[in-house]
Amino acid sequence: METLMLPFSPRFIVLTICGVVTALLLGLGIVDHKVFDLVLIPILIFGALTLLGFRDLTQKSHAVLRNYPISAHLRFLLEEIRPEMRQYFFESEKDGMPFSRDTRAVIYQRAKMVLDKRPFGTQEDVYREGYEWMHHSVAPKVHADQNFRVTIGGPDCTRPYSASVFNISAMSFGALSPNAVRALNAGAKKGGFAHDTGEGGVSPYHRENGGDLIWEIGSGYFGCRNHDGSFNPEEFARVAGDDQIKMVELKVSQGAKPGHGGVLPAAKVSEEISRIRGVSMDEDCISPASHRAFSTPLEMMAFIGEMRRLSGGKPAGFKLCIGHPWEFLAICKAMIQTGIYPDFIVVDGNEGGTGAAPLEFMDHLGMPMREGVNFVHNALVGINARDRIRIGAAGKIATAFDMARAMAIGADWCNSARGFMFSLGCIQSLSCHTDRCPTGVTTQDPSRNRALVVPHKTERVYNYHHATLHALAELLAAAGLDHPQDIRPIHFSQRSSTTEVRTFAQLYPSLRPGELIDGTSDPRFREAWAMARAETFSMVG
């Protein structure tokens, strides 16, 4: 009896109703041919639903569909639109990850050059643990010139580069659409700031508008590789000699997935990507997890010295997300031992990343940007190399406050990837890895890519950069400072509890110049320095 009643249970009643209605309508149409035309469309609709229901009952992939034929499809529909529903109807101004609605809104407003002010006081809980603020002065300065620059290039660099303190972080063509690359580079050209190519090579879209480029070389050596995937110095020298390329950057690791390689399946390697990256169309395009050109800190320094020589004396440096502390300190020891120093180091945080990555890597691997920047800054101070090496910071930087905070703990300049993506019109749909980007930013689909109109978005990229530096200049003036290089840890505070506050100087204590060489007692560095050797990345002792 229980089995006979199953068609009328809540689980199967939708299928039963669809089947019964289909049969009744079909019978009505057969009995009275005059109404057949009127009921034809309902017959087709309910008949299709009935067939769908029987398919749900017999398929083996989804248990919920076998138990709730037809009606369970509503669950999948709601699941599909859940991110949009949350974003548009339920998020508060401070909600939303990885970037809050408020942060996204201020980027859109600055990119469009519309009012970016807020009414009626802060929505931040200023007494919550972790709240941070910048100190102001009772003697603020007159608004400073906002065209802040930093010169990158140590004593061994013959062609130093005067860079903006705010630049476009590494994003490859392939990850970004052709029109996105065009608009970013055109905006960089107009605003006088730099555009990092990402490890996917220098594409024609990077060159089209003539904006300054930082050429990033990853473990795949795309654009400067031999057929077997090894580094090709002659090809590197040819490309790096282009006047549009201002600096060359070795990518050791990235924030979203440090220590993880990547694969672009052969089916997705188009003729264009094959030509730009120097890979075969009939083979997977592989970015190995580690480099083939070097395997020790000493060899890494020699390789960076060779990059500088082959580029004609342009600034050469590397980018990494800090992992094992002793590995970076081993690199520092290799600098001392070889006498070869990079001109710059870009520190990416594990909160960074525009592409897809495994959940465990994205959420739990690598040092966050602030701790990483401060660690690198102190390590360079500790080996008496800070004055010759510039530090860039990358990792969820979107506003002037983000920049000022990073500079307070050791950065000389900042890079932003997702901030500039928002300026292009990105709506944080979190579909970057699907090739179905709704705004044409991260897709290779021409029909989607056409939505991004290059001249219009160029202006927005330029406006966002200009307005963010304007906001930075206002912050500095309010604090009584002239230039971002004047910012110090003492200018910032963080609430550690509802009744306790600590300055960044207390949270991020500094090493003395040469302290690592002389022998440090600082627990953050003492053991790691002892375990580091220039001859190996492995822990010693």
C-alpha positions in Angstrom: 0.0 0.0 0.0 2.8 2.4 0.9 4.4 1.8 -2.6 1.1 2.6 -4.3 0.9 5.9 -2.5 4.4 7.0 -3.4 3.2 8.9 -6.6 1.1 11.1 -4.3 3.9 11.8 -1.7 5.5 15.2 -1.6 8.6 13.8 -3.2 6.8 12.7 -6.4 3.6 14.7 -6.5 5.0 17.2 -9.1 5.8 14.4 -11.5 2.4 12.9 -10.9 0.6 16.2 -11.5 2.6 16.8 -14.7 1.8 13.3 -16.0 -1.9 13.5 -15.1 -2.3 17.0 -16.7 -0.5 15.8 -19.8 -2.9 12.8 -20.1 -6.0 14.9 -19.5 -5.1 17.6 -22.0 -4.1 15.0 -24.5 -7.4 13.2 -24.0 -9.3 16.4 -24.2 -7.7 17.3 -27.5 -8.4 13.9 -29.0 -12.0 14.0 -27.9 -12.7 17.5 -29.2 -10.5 18.4 -32.1 -11.7 22.0 -31.9 -9.8 22.7 -28.7 -6.7 20.7 -29.8 -4.9 23.9 -31.1 -5.6 25.6 -27.8 -4.2 22.8 -25.6 -1.2 22.0 -27.9 1.3 24.2 -26.1 0.3 23.1 -22.6 0.5 19.5 -23.7 4.1 20.1 -25.0 5.1 21.9 -21.7 3.6 19.4 -19.3 4.7 16.5 -21.6 8.3 17.8 -21.6 8.2 18.1 -17.8 6.9 14.6 -17.5 9.7 13.2 -19.7 12.2 15.2 -17.6 10.7 13.7 -14.5 11.1 10.1 -15.7 14.7 11.0 -16.8 15.4 12.3 -13.3 14.1 9.0 -11.8 16.4 6.9 -14.0 19.6 9.0 -14.0 22.3 8.0 -11.6 24.4 11.2 -11.1 22.1 13.1 -8.7 20.4 11.4 -5.8 18.3 14.4 -5.0 16.8 14.3 -8.6 16.0 10.6 -8.2 14.1 11.4 -4.9 12.5 14.7 -6.1 12.0 14.5 -9.9 11.4 17.9 -11.5 11.1 19.8 -8.3 14.8 19.3 -7.4 15.8 21.3 -10.4 14.6 24.4 -8.5 17.4 23.7 -6.0 20.0 23.8 -8.7 18.6 27.0 -10.1 18.7 28.7 -6.7 22.2 27.4 -6.1 23.2 28.9 -9.5 21.9 32.3 -8.7 22.8 32.3 -5.0 26.0 34.5 -5.4 24.0 37.2 -7.4 21.1 37.1 -4.9 23.5 37.6 -2.0 25.4 40.3 -3.8 22.4 42.3 -4.9 19.9 41.8 -2.1 21.5 40.7 1.1 25.1 42.1 1.4 25.7 45.0 3.6 28.2 47.7 2.6 31.0 46.0 4.5 30.1 42.4 3.4 31.2 40.5 0.4 34.4 38.5 -0.3 37.0 38.8 -1.4 36.2 42.5 -1.7 33.4 44.2 0.1 30.6 46.1 -1.6 31.9 49.3 -0.2 35.4 48.7 -1.7 34.0 47.7 -5.1 31.7 50.8 -5.0 34.5 53.2 -4.4 36.6 51.8 -7.2 33.7 52.0 -9.6 33.0 55.6 -8.5 36.6 56.7 -8.9 36.9 54.9 -12.3 33.9 56.8 -13.4 35.0 60.1 -11.7 31.7 60.4 -9.8 31.2 61.4 -6.2 33.0 58.9 -4.0 32.2 60.4 -0.6 30.1 58.7 2.1 27.4 60.2 4.4 26.6 60.0 8.1 29.8 58.6 9.5 31.7 55.3 9.3 29.9 51.9 9.1 33.0 50.3 10.6 32.9 49.1 14.2 35.9 51.1 15.4 36.0 49.1 18.7 36.2 45.6 17.1 39.5 43.7 17.4 41.6 44.3 14.4 40.3 47.7 13.4 43.1 49.9 12.0 43.6 53.6 11.5 46.2 56.1 10.3 47.2 59.0 12.6 46.6 62.5 11.5 48.5 65.7 12.4 47.3 68.8 14.1 49.6 70.6 11.5 48.5 69.0 8.2 50.4 69.9 5.1 49.2 71.6 2.0 47.9 69.0 -0.5 51.1 67.4 -2.0 51.8 66.7 -5.7 50.1 63.3 -6.2 52.5 62.1 -9.0 54.5 60.0 -6.5 57.4 58.1 -8.1 60.0 55.7 -6.9 63.3 55.0 -8.6 64.0 51.3 -9.1 67.6 50.2 -9.9 70.5 49.5 -7.7 74.2 50.2 -8.2 74.5 47.4 -10.8 71.6 48.7 -12.9 72.5 51.0 -15.8 68.9 51.9 -16.8 66.9 52.6 -13.7 63.2 53.1 -13.9 61.1 55.9 -12.3 57.9 54.0 -11.4 54.6 55.2 -10.1 53.9 54.0 -6.6 50.7 52.4 -7.9 50.9 49.9 -10.8 49.0 47.1 -12.5 49.9 43.7 -11.0 50.8 40.6 -13.0 47.9 39.2 -15.1 48.6 37.3 -18.2 46.9 37.5 -21.6 44.9 34.3 -21.7 43.7 34.9 -18.2 42.6 38.3 -19.4 40.8 39.0 -22.7 42.5 40.9 -25.5 40.4 44.0 -24.9 41.1 43.9 -21.2 44.9 43.9 -21.9 44.5 46.7 -24.4 42.5 48.9 -22.0 44.9 48.3 -19.1 47.9 49.2 -21.1 46.3 52.2 -22.7 45.3 53.4 -19.3 48.9 52.8 -18.0 50.2 54.8 -21.0 47.9 57.8 -20.3 48.6 57.7 -16.5 52.4 57.1 -16.6 52.3 53.9 -14.6 53.5 50.4 -15.3 51.6 47.3 -16.5 53.0 43.8 -15.4 52.5 41.3 -18.2 52.1 38.2 -16.0 53.9 35.1 -16.9 52.0 34.4 -20.2 54.4 36.4 -22.3 54.3 39.8 -24.0 51.3 39.7 -26.4 50.5 42.1 -29.2 47.8 43.5 -27.0 50.4 44.6 -24.5 52.4 46.4 -27.2 49.5 48.0 -29.0 49.2 51.2 -27.0 52.8 51.6 -25.8 52.3 51.7 -22.0 55.3 50.8 -19.8 55.7 47.1 -19.2 57.2 44.9 -16.5 58.0 41.6 -18.2 57.3 38.7 -15.9 59.2 35.4 -16.5 57.7 32.4 -14.9 58.8 28.7 -14.7 57.4 28.1 -18.2 59.7 30.8 -19.6 56.9 31.8 -22.0 58.2 34.1 -24.8 61.8 33.1 -24.1 61.9 29.3 -24.1 63.4 26.5 -26.1 61.2 23.8 -27.6 61.9 21.6 -24.5 60.7 24.3 -22.1 64.2 25.5 -21.0 65.2 29.1 -20.8 66.5 30.7 -24.1 68.8 33.6 -23.3 69.0 34.9 -26.9 65.2 35.1 -27.2 65.0 36.7 -23.8 67.6 39.4 -24.8 65.7 40.1 -28.0 62.3 40.6 -26.3 63.8 42.4 -23.2 65.6 44.9 -25.4 62.3 46.5 -26.4 62.2 50.0 -25.0 58.6 49.5 -23.9 59.8 46.9 -21.4 61.1 48.9 -18.4 61.9 46.0 -15.9 62.2 42.3 -16.0 60.8 40.2 -13.2 61.4 36.5 -12.3 58.3 34.9 -10.8 59.3 32.4 -8.1 55.7 32.0 -6.7 52.4 33.8 -6.6 50.0 34.5 -3.8 46.9 32.4 -4.9 48.8 29.2 -5.3 52.4 29.3 -4.2 54.4 26.2 -4.9 51.8 25.0 -7.5 52.3 24.8 -11.2 49.7 25.2 -13.9 48.5 23.5 -17.0 46.6 24.9 -20.0 45.3 21.8 -21.9 46.3 21.4 -25.5 42.7 21.8 -26.6 42.8 25.4 -25.2 46.2 26.4 -26.8 45.1 28.5 -29.7 47.3 29.5 -32.6 47.7 32.9 -31.0 48.6 31.7 -27.5 51.0 29.2 -29.1 52.8 32.0 -31.0 52.9 34.3 -28.0 54.1 31.7 -25.4 56.3 29.8 -27.8 54.6 26.4 -27.2 53.2 23.8 -29.5 49.5 23.7 -30.2 49.3 19.9 -29.9 50.8 19.8 -26.4 49.7 20.9 -22.9 51.1 24.3 -22.0 52.8 23.6 -18.6 54.0 26.0 -16.0 56.1 23.7 -13.7 56.0 24.2 -9.9 59.7 25.0 -9.8 62.3 26.5 -12.2 64.7 24.6 -14.4 67.2 27.5 -14.8 68.3 27.4 -11.2 68.0 25.1 -8.2 69.9 26.9 -5.4 69.9 30.4 -4.0 73.4 31.0 -5.5 72.2 29.9 -9.0 69.1 32.1 -8.6 71.2 35.2 -7.9 73.4 34.4 -10.9 70.2 34.0 -13.1 68.9 37.4 -11.9 72.3 39.0 -12.7 72.1 37.4 -16.2 68.5 38.7 -16.7 69.9 42.2 -15.9 72.8 41.8 -18.3 70.7 40.3 -21.1 68.1 43.1 -20.8 70.8 45.8 -21.3 71.0 46.9 -17.7 67.3 47.3 -16.9 66.1 46.7 -13.3 65.9 42.9 -12.6 64.1 41.4 -9.7 61.8 38.7 -8.5 58.3 38.1 -7.2 57.4 35.6 -4.5 55.0 34.8 -1.7 57.0 34.1 1.4 56.8 30.5 2.6 59.6 28.9 4.6 61.5 31.9 6.2 64.9 30.1 5.9 64.5 29.9 2.1 64.3 33.7 1.7 67.1 34.1 4.2 69.1 31.7 2.1 68.5 34.0 -0.8 69.8 36.9 1.3 72.9 34.9 2.2 73.4 34.2 -1.6 73.2 38.0 -2.2 76.0 38.5 0.3 78.1 35.7 -1.0 77.8 36.4 -4.7 77.7 40.2 -4.5 74.7 40.0 -6.9 71.6 41.8 -5.6 68.2 42.2 -7.3 67.0 45.7 -8.0 63.6 44.9 -6.6 61.5 42.3 -4.9 57.7 42.1 -5.3 56.1 40.4 -2.3 52.7 38.7 -3.1 50.4 37.7 -0.2 48.3 34.6 0.0 45.3 36.9 -0.1 46.3 37.8 -3.7 45.3 36.0 -6.9 43.0 36.6 -9.9 42.9 33.1 -11.4 41.8 29.7 -10.2 43.6 27.7 -7.5 42.9 24.7 -5.3 40.9 25.6 -2.2 43.6 24.5 0.2 46.2 26.6 -1.6 44.1 29.7 -1.8 42.9 29.6 1.8 45.8 28.1 3.8 49.1 28.2 2.0 51.7 31.1 2.0 52.3 34.1 4.2 49.8 37.0 4.1 51.1 40.1 2.3 51.6 42.3 5.3 53.7 39.8 7.2 55.6 39.0 4.0 56.4 42.6 3.2 57.6 43.3 6.7 59.7 40.1 6.8 61.4 40.9 3.5 62.0 44.5 4.6 63.6 43.5 7.9 65.7 40.8 6.3 67.1 43.3 3.8 67.7 45.8 6.6 69.4 43.0 8.5 71.9 42.4 5.7 72.5 46.1 4.9 70.8 45.8 1.5 67.6 47.7 2.0 68.9 50.9 0.5 69.7 49.2 -2.9 66.6 47.0 -3.2 63.1 48.3 -3.7 60.1 46.4 -2.4 56.7 46.1 -4.2 53.6 44.9 -2.4 50.8 42.9 -4.0 47.8 41.3 -2.4 44.3 42.8 -2.1 45.4 46.4 -2.5 42.5 48.6 -3.8 42.4 51.9 -1.9 44.8 54.6 -0.8 44.6 53.3 2.8 45.7 49.9 1.6 48.7 51.5 0.0 49.6 53.6 2.9 49.4 50.7 5.3 51.6 48.5 3.1 54.2 51.3 2.8 54.2 51.8 6.5 55.5 48.3 7.1 58.1 48.3 4.3 56.8 48.6 0.7 58.1 51.2 -1.7 55.3 50.8 -4.2 52.1 48.8 -4.6 50.6 46.7 -7.3 46.9 45.9 -7.8 45.3 43.3 -10.0 41.7 43.0 -8.9 41.4 46.8 -8.3 42.2 47.5 -11.9 39.9 44.6 -13.0 37.0 46.4 -11.1 38.0 49.6 -12.9 37.4 47.7 -16.2 33.9 46.7 -15.0 34.5 43.4 -13.2 31.5 42.7 -11.0 33.1 40.0 -8.8 30.9 37.3 -10.4 33.6 34.8 -9.4 33.5 33.2 -12.9 37.1 34.0 -14.0 38.0 30.3 -14.4 34.9 29.4 -16.5 35.5 31.5 -19.6 32.0 32.9 -19.0 32.9 36.3 -17.6 29.8 38.5 -17.9 31.8 41.7 -18.5 34.4 40.5 -21.0 37.4 40.9 -18.6 38.5 37.3 -18.2 37.3 35.5 -21.2 38.6 34.5 -24.6 35.1 34.2 -26.0 34.9 37.0 -28.7 31.2 37.4 -28.3 31.7 38.2 -24.6 35.0 40.1 -25.1 33.3 42.6 -27.4 31.3 43.9 -24.4 34.5 45.6 -23.1 34.9 48.8 -25.1 38.6 49.7 -25.0 38.5 53.5 -25.3 35.8 53.8 -22.7 37.6 51.4 -20.2 40.9 53.1 -20.9 39.6 56.2 -19.3 38.3 54.3 -16.3 41.7 52.6 -15.7 43.3 56.0 -15.9 40.7 57.6 -13.6 41.0 54.9 -11.0 44.8 55.3 -10.8 44.6 59.1 -10.8 41.8 59.2 -8.1 43.5 56.6 -5.9 46.8 58.6 -5.9 44.8 61.8 -5.2 43.3 60.1 -2.1 46.8 58.9 -1.1 48.0 62.5 -1.3 45.2 63.7 0.8 45.9 61.0 3.5 49.6 62.0 3.5 48.8 65.7 3.8 46.4 65.1 6.7 49.2 63.1 8.4 51.7 66.0 7.9 53.7 64.0 5.4 55.0 64.9 1.9 55.7 61.5 0.2 54.8 57.9 0.7 58.4 57.2 1.6 57.9 59.2 4.7 55.3 56.8 6.1 56.5 54.8 9.1 54.9 52.1 11.3 54.4 54.7 14.1 51.8 56.4 11.9 49.4 53.5 12.2 47.6 51.7 15.0 45.5 48.5 15.4 43.0 47.6 18.1 44.0 44.4 19.7 41.0 44.3 22.0 38.1 46.6 23.0 40.4 48.4 25.5 43.9 47.8 24.0 45.6 49.5 21.1 49.1 48.9 19.6 51.0 50.9 17.0 52.4 49.2 13.9 55.8 49.9 15.4 54.9 47.6 18.3 53.3 45.0 16.0 56.1 45.0 13.4 59.3 45.7 15.3 62.4 46.5 13.1 65.8 44.9 12.9 68.9 47.1 13.2 70.9 47.6 10.0 73.3 44.7 9.7 71.7 42.8 12.6 71.5 39.5 10.8 75.1 39.6 9.8 76.2 40.6 13.3 74.0 38.0 14.9 70.4 38.6 16.0 68.5 37.5 19.1 65.2 38.4 17.4 63.1 35.1 17.6 61.5 35.9 14.2 64.9 35.5 12.5 67.4 33.8 14.8 66.6 30.2 14.1 65.6 30.7 10.5 68.9 32.6 9.8 70.9 29.7 11.4 69.1 27.2 9.2 69.7 29.1 6.0 72.5 28.3 3.5 73.3 30.0 0.2 74.1 26.7 -1.3 70.6 25.2 -0.8 66.9 26.0 -0.3 66.7 23.1 2.1 66.7 23.7 5.9 70.1 23.0 7.4 70.5 21.8 11.0 
